[in-house]
Amino acid sequence: MSSTLTPRPGASDEVLNLRDAPSEFDLAIRGAVRFDVALSAACLALVEGRPDLLAHALWSPVAGELLRPLGKLFGDEAINYGTLGSALFRLGRDGTALSAAALRLGRPVWTATVPRFGWRGLGAVLRNNGVQSGGAFPVFVDERVAAVIEILSFDRLRCDLASEALAAELTPQLAEVYRRVTATG
């Protein structure tokens, strides 16, 4: 018999298996024992390898109640944006206009241009720090908002399809973690 009749695994088979393996962020989110830790992992996933992006989040210990800033700014350049981080940490219940729109509409939203003024003064802070555009992704748990993740871009984006697709994968995982950790404790 010819050896061609018995298939042997090749390098392409290994690549397919690796592609299906969960990422370090998936593992961090699924294994989190606190929701804020899972939310941090999701923010990191959204900005990984993207020096043009920063991320932050608002969340609530009880779904549907007032949101509060997570208190961290994520991204390769985050350490260079102390003023911006401080402004984001002092956000009110709806966060920026992006978060407020995502909450009002119940879906991801994008803005191609951050206004210089408005957004309760945050627009000027964002623009002065080089932020040009951004998006916001709500995390729903049983039809109530548990969190909103925002990405801020130094480039003008109408919509970043890669970020939106990744957020669509991450937000259900976050909702599951939220249910699990609030049920236990």
N, C-alpha and C positions, 0 to 999 in steps of 0.2 A: 504494500500500500504506500501511496505517496504521502509524504508529510504535509502536503498542502490540504489534505482532507481534515486534518485536526487543527482547528484554529488555535493559534498561540496568542496570548495577550501581548500587545505591543505598547509602545510608548503612548500612542493616541488613546488607548484604553485607560492608562494611568491619568492622563490629562482630564478625561471625562470624569473620572472618579474624584479628582481634586476639585474640579469645578462644582461638583455637587456637595462637597464637604462644607459644613457651616463655617463661617468666618469667625475670627476671634471676637468680633463685636456681637455676632449672633450668640455665641457661647456666653459672653459676658451678660448680655441682656437676659437670656433664658435662665442663667444661673444666679441672677441677682436676688438677694434676700431683702433688698429695699428698692422701692420704685425710683428714688432719686439716683441711685447707682445705675439702674437700667437706663434711665433717661440720659445720664451722662455718657454712657456707652453709645447710645443712639446718636447723640450730638457728635461724638468723636467719629463715628462711622460716616456721617454726612460730610465731614470736612477732611477725612483722611486723604492725603496726597493732593489736596486742593489748596495751595497757598493763596488763592483768590477768594477763599471763603472763611467766614467766622460763623460760629453757631452759639446760640444760647437758648434757654428754655424757661418757660413758666409752668408751674405745676400746682396741684392741690392735693393735700393728704386725703381729702374726701371729694370724690368726683362730683362735679357740678357746683362746688363751692368756690369761693374766691381763689384766684390763681395768685401765686407769688413767684418771684424770680428764683431760679435754681441757685443763682449766686456764682456761676462760673461762666467764663467765656472760653470757647473751644476753637482751636485752629492753630496752624503753624505759626502765625504771627500774633496770636492772642496776647502774649506777654508784652508786646509793644503798644497795646491799646488800653492802658490803665484808665484813662479818662472815659473812654467809651464803655469799658467794663463797669466803672462806677455808675455811669448814667443808666446802664441797663439793669444794674442791681437795685436801683431805686424806682423801678417802674411800678406803676399802679396796677390794679387788678386786671386790666385788659392788655397791658404791655404796650407795644408800639401800635401804630395804626395797622400794621400787617397782622399782628396777633388779633387785634379787635375785629378786623375784617374776616379772618379765618373763623373766629368764634361766631360772628354774626351770620356768615354764609354756611358754616358747617362743612367746609372743604378747604383744600390747599388754595392759597392765593399768592400772587406774585405782583411786585411793582417793578417796572423797568427803570424808574427814576425816583430816588428818594428826594423829597422836597427839602430845600434849604431851611425853610421855616415851617412851622406847624408841628404836628405830631407832639403837641405839648412841649415844644422846645427841643425834642429829641432829634428832629430832622436836621437841625443845624449841627448838632454833635456828631451825628452819623456822617453828614457830608464833610465836615471839617476833618474827620478821620479817614476820609477817602472812600466811604461806603457809597456805592452808586445805585445798587438795587438789592432786592431780597425776596424771600419767600417765607411763608409760614404754614406749618402743617399741624392741624389739630389731632390729638389722640383722644378718641372716644371710648368710653367704657359704658356699655349699656345705654347708649344714646346721651350720655352726659360727658362733658369735656373734663378730662383728667389732666391734660397738659397741652401745651403748644410749643413746638420747636420752631425757631426762626433761624434761617441762614441769611447772612448778610454778605454781599459780594462787592469786591473792589472793581468788578467789571459791570458793564450794563447788560443785564440779562432780562429778557422778556419772560422766559421760563427756562429753567435748567432741567431738561428731561431726565438726565441721570440722577439728579438729586430727588426729583419727584418720584421716580421709579423706586429708588432706595427708600424714601420715606414711606411709600405705599407698602413696602415689605416690612419695614420696622414698626410702623404704628400698630398693626395687629399684635405683634409680639409684645410691644409695650403694654397694650391693653390686657393681654393675658397675664403678664407679670403683675400688673396693678390688681387684677382680680385675685390672683394667688396670694400676694403679700397682704392685701387688706382683709382677706378671709381668715388668714392665720394670725393676724395680729395687731 
